[in-house]
Amino acid sequence: MPTLEPAYDQTEDIVFAAIEGNQLSPELAAWTDAVYRNAEKWALIIYDRVRLVGSQIYEREKAVTFWKGQSEWAETQLRTFRRTEQRFITKGISTPPALLSTIQTANEIVEACRGAYELVASTTNQGSVNTLTAVFEPCEEDGYHAFIPEIPGVHSQGETIDEARENLFDALKELLTYRTEEALKGKDLSQRLEAKLVT
């Protein structure tokens, strides 16, 4: 899994070595603002890719393992940003607004990963697989209505039970995507950076 370190650690060391007294020079303040905004964008880009990969894992145990790992990764990134915030506080310097925004974004990513993990993990119990209930009801007209009673809001329909089942899985994925987007609402995902991720 890609991380923000060690490049982030090097950048942090440069920032704190360049601080004179308890003030950031205007040039250093502008540079740190750009660094933290870039770190926030990278965290969102990485998470966006993680979310896409996670949405394509159909085996429950693999999904549990995947989202547990992503939750741990996100928590590590959040701790890194909070460590930087603490260094500013210790120096008696106001935390740069871009760093506060990055911390908020990292916290929302942690919550989204935890939410995905908890949702997937809630269907397992001590290593054995429990199942969600898919209910298929014939429609007054042709076809079937399908829903999962354990997860309100997940409904579908189809001409056959197989089609209704496939649509039900799609509805579940849509709900997870919606909840993720709600957790990240207000964050700018439109500006993408292209770079090679090193794992």
Backbone as a printed PyTorch tensor [residue, N CA C, xyz], in Angstrom:
tensor([[[  0.8360,  -1.1720,   0.0000],
         [  0.0000,   0.0000,   0.0000],
         [  0.8850,   1.2400,   0.0000]],

        [[  0.6140,   2.1910,  -0.8800],
         [  1.4070,   3.4080,  -0.8960],
         [  1.1980,   4.2070,   0.3910]],

        [[  2.2390,   4.9040,   0.7990],
         [  2.1260,   5.7640,   1.9720],
         [  2.6880,   7.1280,   1.6240]],

        [[  2.4650,   8.0810,   2.5060],
         [  2.9740,   9.4290,   2.2980],
         [  4.4120,   9.5610,   2.7790]],

        [[  4.9050,   8.5930,   3.5120],
         [  6.2590,   8.6280,   4.0160],
         [  7.1550,   7.8460,   3.0830]],

        [[  8.4650,   8.0710,   2.9380],
         [  9.2840,   8.9850,   3.7220],
         [  9.3240,  10.4120,   3.1740]],

        [[  8.8320,  10.6650,   1.9620],
         [  8.8800,  12.0050,   1.3910],
         [  8.2030,  13.0190,   2.3150]],

        [[  7.0840,  12.6360,   2.9130],
         [  6.3860,  13.5410,   3.8210],
         [  7.2640,  13.8500,   5.0260]],

        [[  7.9280,  12.8310,   5.5850],
         [  8.8110,  13.0470,   6.7370],
         [  9.9310,  14.0170,   6.3920]],

        [[ 10.5060,  13.8700,   5.2040],
         [ 11.5740,  14.7710,   4.7720],
         [ 11.0540,  16.1970,   4.6480]],

        [[  9.8740,  16.3500,   4.0790],
         [  9.2720,  17.6660,   3.9290],
         [  9.0130,  18.2810,   5.2990]],

        [[  8.4800,  17.4870,   6.2010],
         [  8.2090,  17.9720,   7.5570],
         [  9.4970,  18.4400,   8.2260]],

        [[ 10.5710,  17.6820,   8.0880],
         [ 11.8530,  18.0680,   8.6760],
         [ 12.3620,  19.3800,   8.0790]],

        [[ 12.1840,  19.5640,   6.7700],
         [ 12.6010,  20.8110,   6.1190],
         [ 11.8200,  21.9900,   6.6890]],

        [[ 10.5130,  21.8150,   6.8240],
         [  9.6650,  22.8880,   7.3550],
         [ 10.1190,  23.2870,   8.7490]],

        [[ 10.2960,  22.3200,   9.6340],
         [ 10.6150,  22.6540,  11.0140],
         [ 12.0570,  23.1280,  11.1750]],

        [[ 12.9580,  22.7390,  10.2880],
         [ 14.3250,  23.2590,  10.3280],
         [ 14.3590,  24.7210,   9.8710]],

        [[ 13.4200,  25.1070,   8.9980],
         [ 13.4110,  26.4620,   8.4510],
         [ 12.6480,  27.4590,   9.3230]],

        [[ 11.9560,  26.9890,  10.3270],
         [ 11.1940,  27.8930,  11.1970],
         [ 12.1510,  28.6810,  12.0690]],

        [[ 11.9350,  29.9940,  12.0580],
         [ 12.7550,  30.8720,  12.9030],
         [ 11.8800,  31.3750,  14.0330]],

        [[ 12.2620,  31.0780,  15.2520],
         [ 11.4520,  31.4840,  16.3960],
         [ 10.1310,  30.7460,  16.3720]],

        [[  9.0440,  31.5020,  16.4910],
         [  7.7380,  30.8720,  16.4500],
         [  6.8890,  31.4530,  15.3200]],

        [[  7.5400,  31.7680,  14.2310],
         [  6.8650,  32.3450,  13.0650],
         [  7.2420,  31.5860,  11.7960]],

        [[  6.3040,  31.4880,  10.8900],
         [  6.5850,  30.9890,   9.5430],
         [  6.7590,  32.2130,   8.6580]],

        [[  7.8390,  32.2390,   7.8920],
         [  8.0020,  33.3500,   6.9390],
         [  6.8990,  33.2410,   5.8970]],

        [[  6.5450,  34.3350,   5.2120],
         [  5.4960,  34.2540,   4.1840],
         [  5.8130,  33.2090,   3.1080]],

        [[  7.0940,  33.1130,   2.7330],
         [  7.4770,  32.1330,   1.7170],
         [  7.2840,  30.7050,   2.2340]],

        [[  7.6930,  30.4650,   3.4710],
         [  7.5550,  29.1350,   4.0540],
         [  6.0800,  28.8030,   4.2830]],

        [[  5.2980,  29.8080,   4.6800],
         [  3.8620,  29.5800,   4.8760],
         [  3.2050,  29.1870,   3.5580]],

        [[  3.5660,  29.8620,   2.4710],
         [  2.9950,  29.5310,   1.1560],
         [  3.4300,  28.1280,   0.7290]],

        [[  4.6950,  27.8050,   0.9830],
         [  5.2130,  26.4930,   0.5980],
         [  4.5310,  25.3930,   1.4040]],

        [[  4.3950,  25.5930,   2.7270],
         [  3.7420,  24.5610,   3.5480],
         [  2.2780,  24.4010,   3.1550]],

        [[  1.6190,  25.5190,   2.8130],
         [  0.2360,  25.4400,   2.3570],
         [  0.1410,  24.5250,   1.1390]],

        [[  1.0520,  24.7200,   0.1800],
         [  1.0490,  23.8860,  -1.0340],
         [  1.3500,  22.4310,  -0.6920]],

        [[  2.2680,  22.1910,   0.2210],
         [  2.6330,  20.8230,   0.6140],
         [  1.4350,  20.1070,   1.2220]],

        [[  0.7310,  20.7660,   2.1420],
         [ -0.3880,  20.1090,   2.8150],
         [ -1.5770,  19.9400,   1.8820]],

        [[ -1.8010,  20.8810,   0.9950],
         [ -2.8820,  20.7110,   0.0130],
         [ -2.5600,  19.5370,  -0.9300]],

        [[ -1.2960,  19.4250,  -1.2970],
         [ -0.8780,  18.3100,  -2.1410],
         [ -1.0260,  16.9800,  -1.3940]],

        [[ -0.6660,  16.9550,  -0.1210],
         [ -0.8200,  15.7290,   0.6840],
         [ -2.2940,  15.3460,   0.7760]],

        [[ -3.1700,  16.3410,   0.9260],
         [ -4.6060,  16.0670,   0.9920],
         [ -5.1010,  15.4900,  -0.3330]],

        [[ -4.6570,  16.0640,  -1.4420],
         [ -5.0560,  15.5460,  -2.7580],
         [ -4.5750,  14.1080,  -2.9340]],

        [[ -3.3280,  13.8350,  -2.5300],
         [ -2.7980,  12.4740,  -2.6670],
         [ -3.5830,  11.4900,  -1.8130]],

        [[ -3.9330,  11.9060,  -0.6040],
         [ -4.7150,  11.0100,   0.2550],
         [ -6.0530,  10.6880,  -0.4040]],

        [[ -6.6880,  11.6880,  -1.0180],
         [ -7.9670,  11.4610,  -1.6960],
         [ -7.8060,  10.5840,  -2.9360]],

        [[ -6.7470,  10.8120,  -3.6820],
         [ -6.5040,  10.0020,  -4.8830],
         [ -6.2610,   8.5440,  -4.5000]],

        [[ -5.4350,   8.3290,  -3.5000],
         [ -5.1530,   6.9650,  -3.0530],
         [ -6.4350,   6.3130,  -2.5560]],

        [[ -7.2060,   7.0480,  -1.7370],
         [ -8.4460,   6.4780,  -1.2240],
         [ -9.4300,   6.1800,  -2.3550]],

        [[ -9.5160,   7.0590,  -3.3310],
         [-10.4260,   6.8390,  -4.4530],
         [-10.0760,   5.5330,  -5.1740]],

        [[ -8.7930,   5.2880,  -5.3550],
         [ -8.3600,   4.0370,  -5.9920],
         [ -8.6420,   2.8390,  -5.0960]],

        [[ -8.4330,   2.9940,  -3.8040],
         [ -8.7300,   1.9230,  -2.8470],
         [-10.2140,   1.5710,  -2.9090]],

        [[-11.0580,   2.5940,  -2.9390],
         [-12.5060,   2.3810,  -2.9870],
         [-12.9010,   1.6130,  -4.2420]],

        [[-12.2740,   1.9500,  -5.3630],
         [-12.5810,   1.2430,  -6.6040],
         [-12.1720,  -0.2260,  -6.5130]],

        [[-11.0050,  -0.4850,  -5.9690],
         [-10.5520,  -1.8720,  -5.8120],
         [-11.4850,  -2.6080,  -4.8560]],

        [[-11.8040,  -1.9840,  -3.7280],
         [-12.6600,  -2.6100,  -2.7330],
         [-14.0390,  -2.9500,  -3.2610]],

        [[-14.5390,  -2.1340,  -4.1730],
         [-15.8860,  -2.3860,  -4.7030],
         [-15.9210,  -3.5910,  -5.6340]],

        [[-14.7550,  -4.0930,  -6.0110],
         [-14.7020,  -5.2320,  -6.9300],
         [-14.3040,  -6.5280,  -6.2330]],

        [[-14.2850,  -6.5230,  -4.9080],
         [-13.9780,  -7.7330,  -4.1510],
         [-15.2980,  -8.3500,  -3.7270]],

        [[-15.5600,  -9.5460,  -4.2120],
         [-16.8570, -10.1680,  -3.9770],
         [-16.8170, -11.2700,  -2.9270]],

        [[-15.6350, -11.7360,  -2.5540],
         [-15.5420, -12.7590,  -1.5180],
         [-15.4680, -12.0520,  -0.1660]],

        [[-16.3840, -12.4020,   0.6980],
         [-16.5530, -11.6900,   1.9660],
         [-15.2720, -11.6570,   2.7980]],

        [[-14.6180, -12.7980,   2.9750],
         [-13.4140, -12.8250,   3.8080],
         [-12.3000, -11.9540,   3.2240]],

        [[-12.1610, -11.9740,   1.9080],
         [-11.1590, -11.1110,   1.2700],
         [-11.5200,  -9.6500,   1.4530]],

        [[-12.8090,  -9.3470,   1.3770],
         [-13.2580,  -7.9640,   1.5690],
         [-12.9890,  -7.5060,   3.0020]],

        [[-13.2250,  -8.3820,   3.9810],
         [-12.9540,  -8.0400,   5.3770],
         [-11.4670,  -7.7360,   5.5570]],

        [[-10.6220,  -8.6120,   5.0400],
         [ -9.1760,  -8.4150,   5.1490],
         [ -8.7490,  -7.1280,   4.4520]],

        [[ -9.2800,  -6.9000,   3.2600],
         [ -8.9300,  -5.7060,   2.4880],
         [ -9.3020,  -4.4380,   3.2590]],

        [[-10.5470,  -4.3280,   3.7140],
         [-10.9920,  -3.0970,   4.3680],
         [-10.3610,  -2.9160,   5.7450]],

        [[-10.0130,  -4.0020,   6.4130],
         [ -9.2880,  -3.8800,   7.6820],
         [ -7.9210,  -3.2590,   7.4180]],

        [[ -7.2460,  -3.7480,   6.3710],
         [ -5.9410,  -3.1890,   6.0030],
         [ -6.0340,  -1.7290,   5.5960]],

        [[ -7.0860,  -1.3870,   4.8650],
         [ -7.2490,   0.0050,   4.4370],
         [ -7.5420,   0.9090,   5.6310]],

        [[ -8.3030,   0.4030,   6.5970],
         [ -8.5750,   1.1840,   7.8110],
         [ -7.2800,   1.4590,   8.5610]],

        [[ -6.4440,   0.4420,   8.6750],
         [ -5.1570,   0.6100,   9.3590],
         [ -4.2620,   1.5860,   8.6030]],

        [[ -4.2510,   1.4820,   7.2660],
         [ -3.4700,   2.4100,   6.4520],
         [ -3.9410,   3.8490,   6.6840]],

        [[ -5.2510,   4.0640,   6.6270],
         [ -5.7990,   5.4120,   6.7840],
         [ -5.4920,   5.9700,   8.1750]],

        [[ -5.5660,   5.1230,   9.1920],
         [ -5.2490,   5.5680,  10.5460],
         [ -3.7790,   5.9680,  10.6600]],

        [[ -2.8950,   5.2470,   9.9740],
         [ -1.4730,   5.5940,   9.9750],
         [ -1.2640,   6.9690,   9.3530]],

        [[ -1.9380,   7.2380,   8.2360],
         [ -1.7990,   8.5450,   7.5850],
         [ -2.3270,   9.6580,   8.4890]],

        [[ -3.4630,   9.4100,   9.1400],
         [ -4.0330,  10.4060,  10.0510],
         [ -3.0690,  10.6880,  11.2020]],

        [[ -2.4630,   9.6370,  11.7650],
         [ -1.4860,   9.8390,  12.8460],
         [ -0.3070,  10.6900,  12.3650]],

        [[  0.1190,  10.4900,  11.1190],
         [  1.2220,  11.2690,  10.5730],
         [  0.8560,  12.7520,  10.5370]],

        [[ -0.3350,  13.0700,  10.0470],
         [ -0.7660,  14.4690,   9.9740],
         [ -0.9490,  15.0570,  11.3750]],

        [[ -1.4680,  14.2620,  12.2950],
         [ -1.6550,  14.7690,  13.6640],
         [ -0.3130,  14.9790,  14.3650]],

        [[  0.6650,  14.1500,  14.0310],
         [  2.0140,  14.3390,  14.5770],
         [  2.5580,  15.6900,  14.1270]],

        [[  2.3440,  16.0300,  12.8640],
         [  2.8030,  17.3200,  12.3480],
         [  2.0770,  18.4600,  13.0660]],

        [[  0.7630,  18.3110,  13.2510],
         [ -0.0070,  19.3300,  13.9760],
         [  0.5760,  19.5260,  15.3740]],

        [[  0.9050,  18.4280,  16.0430],
         [  1.4660,  18.5170,  17.3950],
         [  2.8080,  19.2370,  17.3860]],

        [[  3.6010,  19.0290,  16.3550],
         [  4.8920,  19.7320,  16.2600],
         [  4.6800,  21.2350,  16.1420]],

        [[  3.6810,  21.6550,  15.3780],
         [  3.3740,  23.0870,  15.2890],
         [  2.9420,  23.6190,  16.6540]],

        [[  2.0810,  22.8830,  17.3320],
         [  1.5930,  23.3130,  18.6420],
         [  2.7490,  23.4300,  19.6260]],

        [[  3.6420,  22.4280,  19.6130],
         [  4.7940,  22.4310,  20.5100],
         [  5.6860,  23.6370,  20.2530]],

        [[  5.8140,  24.0370,  18.9840],
         [  6.6350,  25.2030,  18.6180],
         [  5.9210,  26.5220,  18.9220]],

        [[  4.6230,  26.4420,  19.2770],
         [  3.8740,  27.6590,  19.5570],
         [  3.4200,  28.3780,  18.2970]],

        [[  3.2720,  27.6280,  17.2160],
         [  2.8810,  28.1980,  15.9180],
         [  1.4760,  27.7120,  15.5860]],

        [[  0.6700,  28.6180,  15.0590],
         [ -0.6730,  28.2250,  14.6200],
         [ -0.5600,  27.1540,  13.5490]],

        [[ -1.4120,  26.1470,  13.6760],
         [ -1.4290,  25.0840,  12.6730],
         [ -1.9260,  25.6650,  11.3570]],

        [[ -1.1760,  25.4540,  10.2730],
         [ -1.6170,  25.9840,   8.9720],
         [ -3.0020,  25.4500,   8.5960]],

        [[ -3.8730,  26.3230,   8.0680],
         [ -5.2250,  25.8920,   7.6880],
         [ -5.2260,  24.7030,   6.7160]],

        [[ -4.2710,  24.6660,   5.8020],
         [ -4.2280,  23.5480,   4.8480],
         [ -3.9550,  22.2290,   5.5720]],

        [[ -3.1610,  22.2640,   6.6430],
         [ -2.9140,  21.0520,   7.4160],
         [ -4.1830,  20.6430,   8.1690]],

        [[ -4.9030,  21.6150,   8.7170],
         [ -6.1630,  21.2930,   9.3910],
         [ -7.1580,  20.6600,   8.4210]],

        [[ -7.2160,  21.1810,   7.1980],
         [ -8.0870,  20.5990,   6.1720],
         [ -7.6520,  19.1730,   5.8370]],

        [[ -6.3460,  18.9650,   5.7480],
         [ -5.8040,  17.6370,   5.4500],
         [ -6.1540,  16.6670,   6.5740]],

        [[ -6.0670,  17.1120,   7.8100],
         [ -6.4140,  16.2680,   8.9480],
         [ -7.8980,  15.9010,   8.8920]],

        [[ -8.7490,  16.8790,   8.5660],
         [-10.1840,  16.6050,   8.4550],
         [-10.4560,  15.5740,   7.3650]],

        [[ -9.8070,  15.7360,   6.2040],
         [ -9.9800,  14.7900,   5.1020],
         [ -9.4990,  13.4030,   5.5090]],

        [[ -8.3260,  13.3390,   6.1500],
         [ -7.7890,  12.0460,   6.5850],
         [ -8.7320,  11.3870,   7.5840]],

        [[ -9.3110,  12.1770,   8.4800],
         [-10.2660,  11.6370,   9.4400],
         [-11.4950,  11.0680,   8.7280]],

        [[-11.9860,  11.7580,   7.7000],
         [-13.1420,  11.2760,   6.9430],
         [-12.8130,  10.0050,   6.1700]],

        [[-11.5880,   9.9070,   5.6660],
         [-11.1670,   8.6840,   4.9800],
         [-11.1130,   7.5230,   5.9760]],

        [[-10.6020,   7.7860,   7.1740],
         [-10.5790,   6.7530,   8.2190],
         [-12.0000,   6.2710,   8.4900]],

        [[-12.9200,   7.2120,   8.6560],
         [-14.3130,   6.8480,   8.9400],
         [-14.9260,   6.0520,   7.7880]],

        [[-14.6440,   6.4470,   6.5510],
         [-15.1880,   5.7210,   5.3980],
         [-14.6230,   4.3020,   5.3350]],

        [[-13.3220,   4.1430,   5.5670],
         [-12.7090,   2.8010,   5.5490],
         [-13.2420,   1.9520,   6.6980]],

        [[-13.3580,   2.5510,   7.8810],
         [-13.9140,   1.8120,   9.0210],
         [-15.3520,   1.3870,   8.7320]],

        [[-16.1190,   2.2970,   8.1440],
         [-17.5080,   1.9840,   7.8200],
         [-17.6100,   0.8130,   6.8580]],

        [[-16.7720,   0.8190,   5.8190],
         [-16.7730,  -0.2920,   4.8650],
         [-16.3570,  -1.5830,   5.5630]],

        [[-15.3220,  -1.4840,   6.4020],
         [-14.8630,  -2.6740,   7.1350],
         [-15.9650,  -3.2050,   8.0520]],

        [[-16.5920,  -2.3200,   8.8250],
         [-17.6180,  -2.7510,   9.7650],
         [-18.8210,  -3.3570,   9.0410]],

        [[-19.1830,  -2.7710,   7.8980],
         [-20.3050,  -3.3150,   7.1490],
         [-20.0030,  -4.7350,   6.6640]],

        [[-18.8150,  -4.9180,   6.1010],
         [-18.4520,  -6.2390,   5.5880],
         [-18.2030,  -7.2060,   6.7420]],

        [[-17.5330,  -6.7380,   7.7910],
         [-17.2100,  -7.6140,   8.9220],
         [-18.4560,  -8.0090,   9.7070]],

        [[-19.4830,  -7.1820,   9.6680],
         [-20.6830,  -7.5040,  10.4400],
         [-21.4050,  -8.7340,   9.9020]],

        [[-21.0330,  -9.1650,   8.7290],
         [-21.6580, -10.3600,   8.1590],
         [-20.8420, -11.6130,   8.4340]],

        [[-19.7460, -11.4720,   9.1990],
         [-18.9500, -12.6500,   9.5710],
         [-18.9400, -12.7760,  11.0810]],

        [[-18.6710, -13.9790,  11.5530],
         [-18.6790, -14.2200,  12.9860],
         [-17.6460, -15.2860,  13.3120]],

        [[-16.5730, -14.8830,  13.9940],
         [-15.5310, -15.8030,  14.4400],
         [-15.0400, -16.7050,  13.3160]],

        [[-14.8080, -16.1210,  12.1710],
         [-14.2400, -16.8730,  11.0660],
         [-15.2390, -17.6400,  10.2430]],

        [[-16.4570, -17.8350,  10.7330],
         [-17.4540, -18.5270,   9.9280],
         [-18.3030, -17.4790,   9.2200]],

        [[-18.7930, -17.8150,   8.0880],
         [-19.5400, -16.8570,   7.2970],
         [-21.0240, -16.9390,   7.6080]],

        [[-21.5930, -15.8020,   8.0000],
         [-23.0410, -15.6800,   8.1280],
         [-23.5310, -15.0720,   6.8300]],

        [[-24.7580, -15.2600,   6.5280],
         [-25.2570, -14.7170,   5.2720],
         [-26.2730, -13.6270,   5.5360]],

        [[-26.3380, -12.6950,   4.6070],
         [-27.4090, -11.7210,   4.6070],
         [-28.5980, -12.3810,   3.9250]],

        [[-29.7580, -11.9410,   4.2610],
         [-30.9650, -12.5200,   3.6790],
         [-31.3930, -11.7020,   2.4780]],

        [[-31.5030, -12.3450,   1.3410],
         [-32.0410, -11.6960,   0.1450],
         [-33.4700, -12.2150,  -0.0220]],

        [[-34.4190, -11.2990,   0.0040],
         [-35.8250, -11.6690,  -0.1320],
         [-36.2720, -11.3330,  -1.5500]],

        [[-36.8780, -12.3090,  -2.2140],
         [-37.3730, -12.1270,  -3.5790],
         [-38.8830, -12.3060,  -3.5570]],

        [[-39.5910, -11.2780,  -3.9790],
         [-41.0540, -11.3270,  -4.0070],
         [-41.5310, -11.1460,  -5.4400]],

        [[-42.4840, -11.9510,  -5.8740],
         [-43.0240, -11.7440,  -7.2210],
         [-43.7310, -10.3840,  -7.2920]],

        [[-43.5430,  -9.6870,  -8.3900],
         [-44.2250,  -8.4040,  -8.6170],
         [-45.6220,  -8.6850,  -9.1560]],

        [[-46.5210,  -7.7030,  -9.0070],
         [-47.8660,  -7.8680,  -9.5610],
         [-47.7890,  -8.1050, -11.0600]],

        [[-46.8990,  -7.3550, -11.6940],
         [-46.6380,  -7.6210, -13.1030],
         [-45.4920,  -8.6200, -13.1390]],

        [[-44.9030,  -8.8470, -14.2830],
         [-43.8120,  -9.8150, -14.3870],
         [-42.6050,  -9.3680, -13.5710]],

        [[-41.8090, -10.3450, -13.1760],
         [-40.5480, -10.0630, -12.5110],
         [-40.6080, -10.2190, -11.0080]],

        [[-39.4900,  -9.7790, -10.3750],
         [-39.3330,  -9.9410,  -8.9360],
         [-38.8060,  -8.6620,  -8.3150]],

        [[-39.2490,  -8.4090,  -7.1020],
         [-38.7120,  -7.3440,  -6.2630],
         [-37.7920,  -8.0360,  -5.2620]],

        [[-36.5980,  -7.4630,  -5.0340],
         [-35.6370,  -8.0660,  -4.1070],
         [-35.1450,  -7.0150,  -3.1240]],

        [[-34.8710,  -7.4520,  -1.8920],
         [-34.3160,  -6.5420,  -0.8860],
         [-33.5600,  -7.3410,   0.1620]],

        [[-32.7380,  -6.6230,   0.9460],
         [-31.9690,  -7.2280,   2.0310],
         [-32.4830,  -6.6050,   3.3210]],

        [[-33.2440,  -7.3550,   4.1320],
         [-33.8380,  -6.7760,   5.3410],
         [-32.8080,  -6.2230,   6.3290]],

        [[-31.6080,  -6.8090,   6.3730],
         [-30.5870,  -6.3580,   7.3220],
         [-29.9690,  -5.0160,   6.9340]],

        [[-30.1580,  -4.6010,   5.6790],
         [-29.5730,  -3.3460,   5.2100],
         [-30.6740,  -2.5100,   4.5630]],

        [[-31.3260,  -1.6590,   5.3400],
         [-32.4000,  -0.8370,   4.7820],
         [-31.9040,   0.0060,   3.6040]],

        [[-32.7420,   0.1320,   2.6060],
         [-32.3980,   0.9570,   1.4540],
         [-31.8360,   0.1800,   0.2810]],

        [[-31.5910,  -1.1180,   0.4570],
         [-31.0580,  -1.9220,  -0.6370],
         [-32.2080,  -2.7300,  -1.2350]],

        [[-32.6800,  -2.2630,  -2.3880],
         [-33.7910,  -2.9050,  -3.1040],
         [-33.4280,  -3.0160,  -4.5690]],

        [[-34.0270,  -3.9690,  -5.2620],
         [-33.8430,  -4.0810,  -6.7110],
         [-35.0310,  -4.8280,  -7.2870]],

        [[-34.9940,  -4.9850,  -8.5720],
         [-35.9910,  -5.8070,  -9.2440],
         [-35.3550,  -6.4040, -10.4820]],

        [[-36.0190,  -7.3900, -11.0510],
         [-35.5330,  -8.0250, -12.2640],
         [-36.5970,  -8.9270, -12.8430]],

        [[-36.4180,  -9.2430, -14.1040],
         [-37.3720, -10.1240, -14.7810],
         [-37.3000, -11.5480, -14.2250]],

        [[-36.0860, -11.9700, -13.8210],
         [-35.8860, -13.3010, -13.2420],
         [-35.2590, -13.1360, -11.8600]],

        [[-35.2270, -14.2040, -11.0850],
         [-34.5750, -14.1380,  -9.7770],
         [-33.0890, -13.8480,  -9.9500]],

        [[-32.4490, -14.4690, -10.9370],
         [-31.0280, -14.2170, -11.1680],
         [-30.7710, -12.7520, -11.4950]],

        [[-31.6000, -12.1780, -12.3400],
         [-31.4300, -10.7610, -12.6870],
         [-31.6790,  -9.8800, -11.4560]],

        [[-32.6870, -10.2130, -10.6620],
         [-32.9750,  -9.4500,  -9.4410],
         [-31.8120,  -9.5610,  -8.4590]],

        [[-31.2010, -10.7520,  -8.3520],
         [-30.0530, -10.9600,  -7.4600],
         [-28.8680, -10.1090,  -7.9150]],

        [[-28.5900, -10.1400,  -9.2140],
         [-27.4840,  -9.3390,  -9.7460],
         [-27.7310,  -7.8490,  -9.4950]],

        [[-28.9510,  -7.4030,  -9.7190],
         [-29.3000,  -6.0020,  -9.4790],
         [-29.2140,  -5.6560,  -7.9890]],

        [[-29.5050,  -6.6320,  -7.1330],
         [-29.4150,  -6.4150,  -5.6940],
         [-27.9650,  -6.1670,  -5.2700]],

        [[-27.0390,  -6.9350,  -5.8320],
         [-25.6190,  -6.6970,  -5.5510],
         [-25.2190,  -5.3050,  -6.0170]],

        [[-25.6860,  -4.9030,  -7.1950],
         [-25.3960,  -3.5580,  -7.6910],
         [-25.9550,  -2.4930,  -6.7570]],

        [[-27.1620,  -2.7160,  -6.2440],
         [-27.7740,  -1.7650,  -5.3080],
         [-26.9480,  -1.6480,  -4.0290]],

        [[-26.4360,  -2.7720,  -3.5440],
         [-25.5950,  -2.7560,  -2.3470],
         [-24.3220,  -1.9590,  -2.6030]],

        [[-23.6940,  -2.1840,  -3.7630],
         [-22.4910,  -1.4160,  -4.1100],
         [-22.7960,   0.0700,  -4.1990]],

        [[-23.9490,   0.4110,  -4.7850],
         [-24.3520,   1.8160,  -4.8960],
         [-24.5150,   2.4520,  -3.5180]],

        [[-25.1090,   1.7110,  -2.5780],
         [-25.2910,   2.2310,  -1.2360],
         [-23.9380,   2.4880,  -0.5770]],

        [[-23.0030,   1.5540,  -0.7330],
         [-21.6690,   1.7470,  -0.1600],
         [-20.9800,   2.9600,  -0.7870]],

        [[-21.1110,   3.1110,  -2.0940],
         [-20.5170,   4.2500,  -2.7800],
         [-21.1360,   5.5490,  -2.2690]],

        [[-22.4620,   5.5720,  -2.1380],
         [-23.1550,   6.7610,  -1.6460],
         [-22.6620,   7.1200,  -0.2450]],

        [[-22.5790,   6.1260,   0.6390],
         [-22.1420,   6.4090,   2.0090],
         [-20.7050,   6.9280,   2.0360]],

        [[-19.8610,   6.4030,   1.1620],
         [-18.4910,   6.8840,   1.0700],
         [-18.4710,   8.3270,   0.5930]],

        [[-19.2420,   8.6230,  -0.4510],
         [-19.2810,   9.9790,  -0.9730],
         [-19.8210,  10.9560,   0.0560]],

        [[-20.8090,  10.5360,   0.8260],
         [-21.3500,  11.3970,   1.8790],
         [-20.2810,  11.6970,   2.9260]],

        [[-19.4640,  10.6870,   3.2370],
         [-18.4070,  10.8840,   4.2280],
         [-17.3580,  11.8730,   3.7290]],

        [[-17.1950,  11.9470,   2.4110],
         [-16.1780,  12.8300,   1.8310],
         [-16.7920,  14.0790,   1.2020]],

        [[-18.0670,  14.3390,   1.4840],
         [-18.7710,  15.4710,   0.8880],
         [-18.0190,  16.7670,   1.1470]],

        [[-17.9350,  17.5800,   0.1200],
         [-17.2760,  18.8630,   0.2440],
         [-15.7910,  18.8120,  -0.0460]],

        [[-15.2600,  17.6370,  -0.2530],
         [-13.8430,  17.5150,  -0.5760],
         [-13.6860,  17.5220,  -2.0950]],

        [[-12.6850,  18.2230,  -2.5760],
         [-12.4720,  18.3710,  -4.0070],
         [-11.7400,  17.1580,  -4.5550]],

        [[-12.4800,  16.3170,  -5.2910],
         [-11.8830,  15.1360,  -5.9160],
         [-11.6240,  15.3720,  -7.4010]],

        [[-11.9650,  16.5720,  -7.8910],
         [-11.8910,  16.8030,  -9.3340],
         [-10.4660,  17.0240,  -9.8260]],

        [[ -9.6050,  17.5470,  -8.9870],
         [ -8.2400,  17.8100,  -9.4240],
         [ -7.3860,  16.5890,  -9.1550]],

        [[ -7.0430,  15.9060, -10.2140],
         [ -6.2730,  14.6690, -10.1050],
         [ -4.8180,  14.9430, -10.4370]],

        [[ -3.9490,  14.2850,  -9.7320],
         [ -2.5300,  14.3390, -10.0350],
         [ -2.1360,  13.0030, -10.6320]],

        [[ -1.3140,  13.0270, -11.6400],
         [ -0.8490,  11.7790, -12.2480],
         [  0.5670,  11.5180, -11.7700]],

        [[  0.7870,  10.3600, -11.2210],
         [  2.1170,   9.9730, -10.7670],
         [  2.0990,   8.4650, -10.5630]],

        [[  3.2970,   7.9050, -10.5380],
         [  3.4140,   6.4650, -10.2940],
         [  3.3840,   6.2450,  -8.7900]],

        [[  2.5080,   5.3400,  -8.3420],
         [  2.4400,   4.9920,  -6.9360],
         [  3.4070,   3.8570,  -6.6660]],

        [[  4.2170,   4.0040,  -5.6530],
         [  5.1630,   2.9720,  -5.2830],
         [  4.5950,   2.2250,  -4.0900]],

        [[  4.5090,   0.8980,  -4.2230],
         [  3.9510,   0.1150,  -3.1190],
         [  5.0440,  -0.6250,  -2.3990]]])
